[in-house]
C-alpha cells in the first residue's frame, strides 16, 4: 500500500521536486530559489528566502496530496529545471 505524501524539512528542494514535481508552483509562489539554490534544505531555503517554514511545508504537503498518487508524472519543464540545477557550481 502506498503512503500519503510526507515532506521532511531536512530534504533539499531538488529532492522534493523529484518526488513531487507539482510542488514547483508552491516554491515559486513563496519566492524560494529553485535554481542554483535548490541544493539547500527546506529549512535553509525558508530562512534564506524569508518564508515561514511551517506555512511552506503545509503548502507543499497539500499540493503533493492533491496530486496523489499521480506525483510521479514529470513534464518537460521539470526536466529542464533538473538540467539547470545540475549545471550549478
FIKOLZA-1660 file (N, C-alpha, C; in steps of 0.1 Angstrom, whole numbers, plus 5000, padded with zeros to 4 digits):
% residues 89
   i   px   py   pz ch aa at
   1 5008 4988 5000  A  X  N
   1 5000 5000 5000  A  X CA
   1 5009 5013 5000  A  X  C
   2 5005 5023 4992  A  X  N
   2 5013 5035 4991  A  X CA
   2 5010 5044 5003  A  X  C
   3 5020 5051 5008  A  X  N
   3 5018 5060 5019  A  X CA
   3 5015 5074 5013  A  X  C
   4 5007 5081 5020  A  X  N
   4 5004 5095 5016  A  X CA
   4 5017 5103 5016  A  X  C
   5 5017 5114 5008  A  X  N
   5 5029 5122 5008  A  X CA
   5 5034 5128 5021  A  X  C
   6 5047 5127 5023  A  X  N
   6 5053 5133 5035  A  X CA
   6 5065 5141 5030  A  X  C
   7 5066 5153 5035  A  X  N
   7 5078 5161 5031  A  X CA
   7 5085 5166 5044  A  X  C
   8 5098 5162 5044  A  X  N
   8 5106 5165 5056  A  X CA
   8 5114 5178 5054  A  X  C
   9 5115 5187 5064  A  X  N
   9 5122 5199 5062  A  X CA
   9 5137 5197 5060  A  X  C
  10 5142 5185 5063  A  X  N
  10 5156 5182 5061  A  X CA
  10 5159 5179 5046  A  X  C
  11 5148 5176 5038  A  X  N
  11 5150 5173 5024  A  X CA
  11 5155 5186 5017  A  X  C
  12 5162 5184 5006  A  X  N
  12 5166 5195 4998  A  X CA
  12 5154 5199 4988  A  X  C
  13 5155 5211 4983  A  X  N
  13 5144 5215 4973  A  X CA
  13 5144 5205 4962  A  X  C
  14 5156 5201 4956  A  X  N
  14 5156 5192 4945  A  X CA
  14 5150 5179 4948  A  X  C
  15 5152 5174 4961  A  X  N
  15 5146 5161 4965  A  X CA
  15 5131 5162 4964  A  X  C
  16 5126 5173 4969  A  X  N
  16 5111 5175 4969  A  X CA
  16 5106 5175 4955  A  X  C
  17 5113 5183 4946  A  X  N
  17 5108 5184 4932  A  X CA
  17 5109 5171 4925  A  X  C
  18 5119 5163 4928  A  X  N
  18 5120 5150 4921  A  X CA
  18 5109 5140 4926  A  X  C
  19 5105 5141 4939  A  X  N
  19 5095 5132 4944  A  X CA
  19 5081 5137 4941  A  X  C
  20 5079 5151 4941  A  X  N
  20 5066 5157 4939  A  X CA
  20 5067 5169 4930  A  X  C
  21 5068 5167 4917  A  X  N
  21 5070 5177 4907  A  X CA
  21 5060 5188 4908  A  X  C
  22 5048 5185 4912  A  X  N
  22 5037 5195 4912  A  X CA
  22 5040 5206 4923  A  X  C
  23 5050 5204 4932  A  X  N
  23 5053 5214 4942  A  X CA
  23 5061 5226 4936  A  X  C
  24 5065 5225 4924  A  X  N
  24 5072 5237 4918  A  X CA
  24 5065 5250 4920  A  X  C
  25 5052 5249 4917  A  X  N
  25 5044 5262 4918  A  X CA
  25 5044 5267 4932  A  X  C
  26 5045 5259 4942  A  X  N
  26 5045 5263 4956  A  X CA
  26 5058 5271 4959  A  X  C
  27 5069 5265 4955  A  X  N
  27 5082 5271 4956  A  X CA
  27 5082 5285 4950  A  X  C
  28 5077 5286 4938  A  X  N
  28 5077 5298 4931  A  X CA
  28 5068 5309 4938  A  X  C
  29 5056 5304 4942  A  X  N
  29 5047 5313 4950  A  X CA
  29 5053 5319 4962  A  X  C
  30 5061 5311 4969  A  X  N
  30 5067 5316 4981  A  X CA
  30 5081 5322 4979  A  X  C
  31 5085 5324 4967  A  X  N
  31 5098 5331 4964  A  X CA
  31 5110 5323 4967  A  X  C
  32 5109 5309 4967  A  X  N
  32 5120 5301 4970  A  X CA
  32 5129 5299 4958  A  X  C
  33 5142 5300 4959  A  X  N
  33 5151 5299 4947  A  X CA
  33 5151 5284 4944  A  X  C
  34 5146 5280 4932  A  X  N
  34 5146 5266 4928  A  X CA
  34 5157 5264 4917  A  X  C
  35 5166 5274 4915  A  X  N
  35 5177 5272 4905  A  X CA
  35 5189 5267 4913  A  X  C
  36 5199 5275 4913  A  X  N
  36 5212 5271 4919  A  X CA
  36 5210 5270 4935  A  X  C
  37 5200 5275 4940  A  X  N
  37 5197 5274 4955  A  X CA
  37 5190 5262 4959  A  X  C
  38 5187 5253 4949  A  X  N
  38 5179 5241 4952  A  X CA
  38 5186 5230 4959  A  X  C
  39 5199 5232 4962  A  X  N
  39 5206 5222 4969  A  X CA
  39 5204 5224 4984  A  X  C
  40 5198 5235 4988  A  X  N
  40 5195 5238 5002  A  X CA
  40 5184 5229 5008  A  X  C
  41 5184 5227 5021  A  X  N
  41 5172 5220 5027  A  X CA
  41 5161 5230 5027  A  X  C
  42 5149 5224 5029  A  X  N
  42 5137 5233 5030  A  X CA
  42 5139 5243 5042  A  X  C
  43 5144 5239 5053  A  X  N
  43 5146 5247 5064  A  X CA
  43 5156 5259 5061  A  X  C
  44 5167 5255 5054  A  X  N
  44 5177 5265 5050  A  X CA
  44 5171 5275 5040  A  X  C
  45 5163 5270 5030  A  X  N
  45 5157 5278 5020  A  X CA
  45 5147 5288 5025  A  X  C
  46 5139 5283 5034  A  X  N
  46 5129 5291 5040  A  X CA
  46 5135 5303 5048  A  X  C
  47 5146 5300 5056  A  X  N
  47 5153 5311 5063  A  X CA
  47 5160 5320 5053  A  X  C
  48 5166 5315 5043  A  X  N
  48 5173 5323 5033  A  X CA
  48 5164 5332 5025  A  X  C
  49 5152 5327 5021  A  X  N
  49 5143 5334 5012  A  X CA
  49 5131 5341 5019  A  X  C
  50 5132 5340 5033  A  X  N
  50 5122 5348 5040  A  X CA
  50 5108 5341 5041  A  X  C
  51 5107 5328 5040  A  X  N
  51 5094 5321 5041  A  X CA
  51 5092 5315 5055  A  X  C
  52 5080 5314 5059  A  X  N
  52 5077 5307 5072  A  X CA
  52 5077 5292 5069  A  X  C
  53 5086 5285 5075  A  X  N
  53 5089 5271 5072  A  X CA
  53 5076 5263 5074  A  X  C
  54 5069 5265 5085  A  X  N
  54 5056 5257 5087  A  X CA
  54 5046 5259 5076  A  X  C
  55 5044 5272 5072  A  X  N
  55 5034 5275 5062  A  X CA
  55 5039 5269 5049  A  X  C
  56 5052 5270 5046  A  X  N
  56 5057 5264 5033  A  X CA
  56 5055 5249 5033  A  X  C
  57 5058 5242 5044  A  X  N
  57 5057 5228 5045  A  X CA
  57 5042 5224 5043  A  X  C
  58 5033 5231 5049  A  X  N
  58 5019 5228 5048  A  X CA
  58 5014 5230 5033  A  X  C
  59 5019 5240 5027  A  X  N
  59 5015 5242 5013  A  X CA
  59 5021 5231 5004  A  X  C
  60 5033 5228 5006  A  X  N
  60 5040 5217 4998  A  X CA
  60 5032 5204 5000  A  X  C
  61 5029 5200 5013  A  X  N
  61 5022 5188 5015  A  X CA
  61 5008 5188 5009  A  X  C
  62 5001 5199 5010  A  X  N
  62 4988 5199 5004  A  X CA
  62 4989 5198 4989  A  X  C
  63 4998 5204 4983  A  X  N
  63 5000 5203 4968  A  X CA
  63 5003 5188 4964  A  X  C
  64 5013 5182 4972  A  X  N
  64 5017 5169 4969  A  X CA
  64 5005 5159 4971  A  X  C
  65 4997 5162 4981  A  X  N
  65 4985 5154 4984  A  X CA
  65 4974 5155 4973  A  X  C
  66 4972 5167 4968  A  X  N
  66 4963 5169 4957  A  X CA
  66 4966 5161 4945  A  X  C
  67 4978 5159 4942  A  X  N
  67 4983 5151 4930  A  X CA
  67 4985 5136 4933  A  X  C
  68 4983 5132 4945  A  X  N
  68 4985 5118 4949  A  X CA
  68 4975 5109 4942  A  X  C
  69 4978 5098 4937  A  X  N
  69 4992 5092 4936  A  X CA
  69 4999 5096 4923  A  X  C
  70 4994 5106 4916  A  X  N
  70 5000 5109 4903  A  X CA
  70 5012 5118 4904  A  X  C
  71 5019 5118 4915  A  X  N
  71 5030 5127 4917  A  X CA
  71 5042 5123 4909  A  X  C
  72 5043 5111 4904  A  X  N
  72 5055 5107 4897  A  X CA
  72 5056 5113 4883  A  X  C
  73 5045 5118 4878  A  X  N
  73 5045 5124 4864  A  X CA
  73 5054 5136 4864  A  X  C
  74 5062 5137 4853  A  X  N
  74 5070 5149 4852  A  X CA
  74 5067 5155 4838  A  X  C
  75 5072 5168 4837  A  X  N
  75 5069 5175 4824  A  X CA
  75 5083 5179 4819  A  X  C
  76 5083 5184 4807  A  X  N
  76 5095 5189 4801  A  X CA
  76 5101 5200 4809  A  X  C
  77 5093 5209 4815  A  X  N
  77 5098 5220 4823  A  X CA
  77 5106 5215 4835  A  X  C
  78 5101 5204 4841  A  X  N
  78 5108 5198 4852  A  X CA
  78 5122 5192 4848  A  X  C
  79 5122 5186 4836  A  X  N
  79 5135 5181 4831  A  X CA
  79 5144 5192 4829  A  X  C
  80 5139 5203 4823  A  X  N
  80 5147 5215 4821  A  X CA
  80 5153 5220 4834  A  X  C
  81 5144 5221 4844  A  X  N
  81 5149 5226 4857  A  X CA
  81 5160 5217 4863  A  X  C
  82 5158 5204 4862  A  X  N
  82 5169 5195 4867  A  X CA
  82 5182 5197 4860  A  X  C
  83 5181 5199 4847  A  X  N
  83 5194 5202 4839  A  X CA
  83 5200 5215 4844  A  X  C
  84 5192 5225 4847  A  X  N
  84 5198 5238 4852  A  X CA
  84 5204 5236 4865  A  X  C
  85 5198 5228 4874  A  X  N
  85 5204 5226 4887  A  X CA
  85 5217 5218 4887  A  X  C
  86 5217 5208 4878  A  X  N
  86 5229 5200 4877  A  X CA
  86 5241 5209 4871  A  X  C
  87 5238 5220 4864  A  X  N
  87 5248 5228 4859  A  X CA
  87 5253 5238 4869  A  X  C
  88 5247 5239 4881  A  X  N
  88 5251 5249 4891  A  X CA
  88 5265 5245 4897  A  X  C
  89 5273 5255 4901  A  X  N
  89 5286 5252 4907  A  X CA
  89 5284 5246 4920  A  X  C
% end
